[in-house]
Each structure stands twice: as C-alpha cells, then as structure tokens.
Amino acid sequence: MSEKVLNGKKNGMSVLCMVILAYVIGIALIVLSAISLNQAPAPLNITGLAAGILIVSLGWIFLMGLKVLKPQEALVLTLFGKYIGTLKENGFYYVNPFCVGVNPAAKTRLSQSGDVSEPASGLTAIVNGAQAANMISTDYSNKKLSLKIMTLNNSRQKINDCLGNPIEIGIAVTWRIVDTAKAVFNVDNYKEFLSLQCDSALRHVVRIYPYDVSPNVDTTGDGVADEGSLRGSSEVVALRIRDEIQSRVKEAGIEIVEARITYLAYAPEIAAVMLQRQQASAIIDARKMIVDGAVGMVEMALERLNEKDVVHLDEERKAAMVSNLLVVLCGNHDAQPVVNSGSLY
C-alpha cells in the first residue's frame, strides 16, 4: 500500500458558500410558496414548496464533505472501503460526502511516562468516566493523523546484559509518520506496534553489551574483543537502538528520528554488590597509581643522591631508606617523624 496525496481539493469555502446560498433559496421558496398557496393554490406553488423542502432536507449532506486540516495534520480517506487518497496540506477541503476518515489508533494514546494507555475498567471507569467524558468524546472522534514529531517514553525494563547481570534501562524515542497509508493499512494499530517494537529492539540490543567494560567481550560482531559498554558507549548504543527500531517499523510508515537512553542502572537485587565491586576496583586502581608514583620518586631520590655524592649508602641502608620512603608516600595518614641523634648501629 503506497500513499496517494490528494491535491486540488481546497475548494471548501466555495462549496460552503454555495450550500448556504442553497439553504437561503430553499427557505425563501418554502416561505413564498406557502404564502402563495394560502392566496391561490397552483401547481407551480406546490412545486416550489417541494423543491424548497428538498433543498433544506438534503443540503446537509454536502456539508459532510467539508474537511479542515491544520498544519502537520493528515486525513486518510476511504470510499466504500476503498482507499482513495490522503489530505496532507493545511487548508479547507471539500471531498466526496461519503468519504470516511480512517485512523485505527485514534483511541490509543501514548503516555510520556509509560506504555500505551489502556481504558479503565470497573469502578475506576465509573469514577473517571464523568471527568473524562468530554475529553474522550473529542479525542476519540478525531480521525486525523498527526505528522508532528512525537515522543514515546516507554517504562523502564529489566533486562540481562551480555554477562547475565540484570539491569534496568529506559529509552525515549522521537518518531513521526512519513507514510500515512502504510501507518493506517499495513498494521492494526501503529502506536501499539511502535511501542512493542521499541521494547523488543531494546531487549535485543542491550543483550549484546555489558553494563561496564569487560574483557573478552565482542559487541560489534567482528570477532574481536572491544571496550563497548552500556555505560561508556551510550551514544553508540543509542544509535544502534534507533537503527534496530527503524528496521522494525519501516513497514508501518514510521520514521525514528532519535532514540536516547533516559535511565540506566543495575537492578536493585544486585545494585549494592555491584557498587562495592566498583568501589573496590576504584581503590585498586588508585593504589596502583600511588605505588607507581612512589616507586618512581624513590628511584629519583636515590639517583639524585648518587649524582650529587651527598651520602654513600650500603645495600642495607638503601633498603631501609626505600622502606621508609614507601611507607611515607603510600600511607593513608601523615607520617610521624622520628629523630635519631645517635648512630644507626
């Protein structure tokens, strides 16, 4: 099913003026014919009265063909079940009065903080029914499709990464309709279809990456281990999620503009353990850096002492000096000096 845009239909104002003029003529015929019948009945007066009644009775049918579109709106039209075209530009249109607008997702609303909303049931529906009656009657009767860029913020999902660690992740997807015919006729409900495909694509991509950089993990599929991760390669992961969703919703006439990760964390059951692991890893890295720096400073000190010929140290005294310097440089607290006024021996 390919989209067919209807052009040259912006004559709604002319048809509206003609219908109003026809009603004026019809009412005038009824009034004048009624007055004439009271004075002198005649076939001509009866014909005028019948014509006036016919105009007033059937004139509203032409008003059904008037369609108003605002910017970034579209209306898919069918005539007796056959797709005849789509109105896409803003304006005042007149089409066949028997044409019907089609939008299977008119009663579906995508929430900004959850999945596709479902109608309430039971007592909740009774309580909320009175408050939402006007809004529902307005929104649900609208068969127009929005061509604006919209946002789908699906709820957080718990997914296992490539190492089997459960994580919670959420994404925000910006999308728009580019082919109205595919969106309406190729899928049952394009909004629900998009939401489900976003969830499926997110699960597929997240299972390829670890949460943090891990050794011997291939995330690109080239057979070589790399440093890709959900936390460190968020831009790459988001682009991959976008491409995955786009490949799934192409047949629905939807374009994925952007996909971004809005929430990323370990699942609560392992969050505390993983935090301790990260802290331990950070402490080990910091200690390695401190030790490397301390060893370098001790080497430099010994070299400078030898170059300046300040003091001659045997191997035992060098070992004692190295030990003292390492204690001072690697300790967590400031060293307490000890003054030796006598000989070392």
C-alpha positions in Angstrom: 0.0 0.0 0.0 1.5 3.3 -1.1 0.4 6.8 -0.2 -1.5 8.9 -2.6 -1.8 12.6 -1.8 -4.9 14.4 -3.0 -4.2 17.8 -4.5 -6.6 20.4 -5.8 -9.3 19.8 -3.2 -9.0 23.2 -1.5 -12.4 24.4 -2.5 -14.2 24.0 0.8 -15.1 27.7 1.2 -16.7 27.8 -2.3 -18.8 24.8 -1.5 -19.8 26.2 1.9 -20.9 29.4 0.3 -22.9 27.5 -2.3 -24.6 25.4 0.4 -25.5 28.5 2.4 -26.9 30.1 -0.7 -28.9 27.0 -1.5 -30.4 27.0 2.0 -31.3 30.7 1.6 -33.0 29.9 -1.7 -34.7 26.8 -0.2 -36.1 28.7 2.8 -37.2 31.5 0.5 -39.0 29.0 -1.8 -40.8 27.5 1.2 -41.9 30.8 2.6 -43.0 32.3 -0.8 -44.7 29.0 -1.8 -46.6 28.8 1.5 -47.8 32.4 1.1 -48.9 31.8 -2.5 -50.7 28.6 -1.6 -52.8 30.4 1.0 -53.8 33.0 -1.6 -54.3 30.9 -4.7 -53.2 27.2 -4.8 -51.4 26.3 -8.0 -49.1 23.5 -9.3 -46.2 25.9 -9.6 -46.5 26.9 -5.9 -46.6 23.2 -4.9 -43.5 22.5 -7.0 -41.6 25.4 -5.4 -42.6 24.3 -1.9 -41.5 20.7 -2.6 -38.2 22.0 -4.1 -37.6 24.2 -1.0 -38.2 21.3 1.4 -35.9 19.0 -0.7 -33.1 21.5 -0.6 -33.4 22.1 3.2 -33.7 18.4 3.9 -30.8 17.2 1.8 -28.4 20.2 1.8 -26.6 19.0 5.0 -25.2 16.0 3.0 -22.9 18.3 1.2 -21.6 19.7 4.5 -20.3 16.3 5.3 -17.7 16.6 2.6 -16.1 19.7 4.2 -12.7 19.0 5.9 -10.4 21.4 7.7 -6.8 20.5 8.2 -4.3 22.3 10.4 -0.5 22.3 9.8 1.2 19.0 10.3 -2.1 17.0 10.0 -3.3 14.4 7.6 -6.5 12.6 6.8 -6.7 9.2 5.2 -9.9 8.8 3.2 -11.7 5.7 2.0 -14.9 5.5 -0.1 -17.0 2.4 0.5 -13.9 0.5 1.8 -11.5 1.6 -1.0 -8.5 3.9 -0.3 -8.8 7.0 -2.4 -6.1 9.2 -1.1 -4.7 11.3 1.8 -5.1 15.0 2.5 -1.8 16.3 3.9 -1.6 20.1 3.5 -3.4 22.5 5.8 -6.5 24.1 4.3 -10.2 23.9 3.8 -11.1 20.9 1.6 -14.2 19.5 0.0 -14.3 15.8 -0.8 -17.0 13.3 -1.6 -19.5 13.5 1.3 -19.5 9.7 1.6 -15.7 9.5 2.2 -14.7 8.3 5.6 -11.6 9.2 7.5 -9.6 6.2 8.8 -7.3 6.2 11.9 -7.2 2.9 13.8 -5.1 4.4 16.5 -7.5 7.3 17.2 -8.5 5.8 20.6 -4.9 5.0 21.6 -2.8 7.5 23.5 0.9 7.1 24.0 1.9 8.2 27.5 5.0 10.2 28.2 5.9 8.0 31.2 4.5 4.6 30.4 3.4 2.2 27.7 0.3 2.5 25.6 -2.5 3.5 27.9 -5.4 1.2 28.3 -9.0 2.1 29.0 -10.0 1.9 32.7 -12.3 -0.8 33.9 -14.8 -1.5 36.8 -15.2 1.2 39.4 -12.3 3.2 38.1 -14.0 3.6 34.8 -17.2 4.8 36.5 -15.4 7.3 38.7 -13.2 8.7 35.9 -15.9 8.4 33.2 -17.7 11.6 34.2 -14.4 13.6 34.4 -13.0 12.4 31.1 -16.2 12.2 29.1 -15.7 15.5 27.2 -12.0 14.8 26.5 -12.6 11.2 25.3 -15.5 12.3 23.0 -13.3 14.9 21.5 -10.1 12.9 21.1 -11.6 9.6 20.1 -13.8 11.0 17.4 -10.8 12.6 15.7 -9.7 10.6 12.7 -6.8 12.9 11.7 -3.2 11.7 11.8 -0.6 13.9 13.4 2.6 14.4 11.3 4.4 16.1 14.1 7.5 14.7 15.8 6.2 12.8 18.8 7.9 11.3 21.8 7.4 7.8 23.2 8.9 7.3 26.7 8.4 3.6 27.5 8.5 2.4 31.0 11.8 1.0 32.5 12.6 -2.6 31.6 14.6 -5.2 33.5 17.0 -6.9 31.0 20.0 -9.1 31.4 23.2 -7.8 29.7 25.6 -10.0 27.9 27.2 -11.1 31.2 23.8 -12.1 32.7 23.7 -9.2 35.1 20.1 -7.8 35.5 19.9 -4.1 34.7 17.1 -1.5 34.5 17.0 0.7 31.4 14.6 3.1 29.8 14.6 4.9 26.5 12.9 7.9 24.9 12.1 7.6 21.2 11.2 10.5 19.0 9.2 9.5 15.9 6.8 10.7 13.2 4.6 9.4 10.4 6.0 9.7 6.9 3.6 7.4 5.0 0.0 7.6 6.2 -1.2 4.8 4.0 1.3 2.3 5.5 0.6 3.5 9.0 -3.2 3.0 8.7 -3.4 -0.1 6.5 -0.2 -2.1 7.0 -0.6 -2.6 10.8 -3.6 -2.9 13.0 -2.6 0.0 15.4 0.6 1.8 14.6 1.0 3.3 18.1 0.8 0.0 19.8 3.0 -1.5 17.1 5.7 1.1 17.7 5.6 0.7 21.5 6.0 -3.1 21.2 8.8 -2.9 18.7 10.7 -0.4 20.8 10.6 -2.9 23.7 11.7 -5.7 21.5 14.6 -3.8 19.9 15.8 -2.5 23.2 16.0 -6.1 24.6 17.8 -7.3 21.5 20.5 -4.5 21.6 21.0 -4.5 25.4 21.8 -8.2 25.5 24.8 -7.6 23.2 26.6 -5.1 25.6 27.9 -5.4 29.2 26.9 -2.8 31.7 30.6 -1.8 32.2 33.7 -2.5 30.1 34.6 -6.3 30.4 37.4 -8.2 28.9 36.9 -10.7 26.1 33.5 -9.3 25.1 32.7 -8.6 21.4 29.9 -6.1 21.0 30.4 -5.3 17.3 30.3 -8.8 15.9 33.7 -8.7 14.2 35.1 -11.4 16.4 37.5 -9.0 18.2 37.0 -8.0 21.8 36.4 -4.3 22.3 35.6 -1.8 25.1 31.9 -1.3 24.2 29.5 -1.0 27.2 26.1 0.4 28.0 27.6 3.0 30.4 30.6 4.0 28.4 29.2 3.8 24.9 25.8 5.4 25.3 25.9 7.2 22.0 26.8 4.1 20.1 24.2 2.1 21.9 21.5 4.7 21.3 22.3 4.8 17.6 22.2 1.1 17.4 18.8 1.0 19.1 17.5 3.6 16.7 18.6 1.7 13.7 17.1 -1.5 15.1 13.7 0.1 15.8 13.7 1.8 12.3 14.2 -1.6 10.6 11.2 -3.0 12.5 8.8 -0.1 11.9 9.6 0.7 8.3 6.6 -1.2 7.0 4.4 0.9 9.3 5.4 4.1 7.5 7.1 5.5 10.7 10.5 7.3 10.8 12.5 7.1 14.0 14.2 10.5 14.4 16.2 9.7 17.6 16.5 7.2 20.4 18.1 8.1 23.7 18.8 6.2 26.9 17.0 8.0 29.8 17.7 5.7 32.6 20.4 3.1 33.2 21.2 1.2 36.5 21.8 -2.2 37.9 18.7 -4.0 39.2 18.0 -3.4 42.9 18.9 -7.0 43.8 22.5 -6.6 42.7 23.0 -2.9 42.9 24.6 -2.9 46.3 27.0 -5.7 45.4 28.0 -4.0 42.1 28.6 -0.7 43.9 31.0 -2.4 46.3 32.7 -4.0 43.3 33.1 -0.6 41.6 34.4 0.9 44.8 36.9 -1.9 45.2 38.0 -1.5 41.6 38.5 2.2 42.0 40.5 1.7 45.2 42.8 -0.9 43.5 43.3 1.5 40.5 44.1 4.3 42.9 46.6 2.2 44.9 48.3 1.1 41.7 48.8 4.7 40.7 50.1 5.7 44.2 52.6 2.8 44.2 53.8 3.5 40.7 54.4 7.1 41.7 56.1 6.2 44.9 58.5 3.8 43.3 59.4 6.4 40.7 60.0 9.0 43.4 62.3 6.6 45.4 64.3 5.8 42.2 64.7 9.5 41.5 65.8 10.2 45.1 68.5 7.5 45.0 69.7 8.7 41.6 69.9 12.3 42.8 71.8 11.3 46.0 74.3 9.3 43.9 74.7 12.1 41.4 75.3 14.9 44.0 77.5 12.5 46.0 75.7 13.6 49.1 76.0 10.4 51.1 77.3 6.9 50.5 74.8 4.2 51.4 75.4 0.5 51.5 72.7 -2.0 50.4 71.2 -2.4 53.9 70.9 1.4 54.3 69.4 1.8 50.9 66.8 -0.9 51.7 65.9 0.9 55.0 65.6 4.2 53.1 63.4 2.7 50.4 61.2 1.1 53.0 60.8 4.4 54.9 60.1 6.4 51.7 57.5 3.9 50.5 55.8 4.0 53.9 55.6 7.7 53.9 54.5 8.0 50.2 52.0 5.1 50.2 50.5 5.6 53.7 46.9 6.9 54.2 48.0 9.2 57.0 50.8 11.6 57.5 54.0 10.0 58.8 55.2 10.9 62.3 58.9 11.8 62.1 61.4 10.1 64.4 64.7 11.9 65.1 67.7 9.7 65.7 70.5 11.6 67.4 72.9 8.6 67.5 74.3 6.1 65.1 72.3 3.6 63.2 74.4 0.8 64.8 
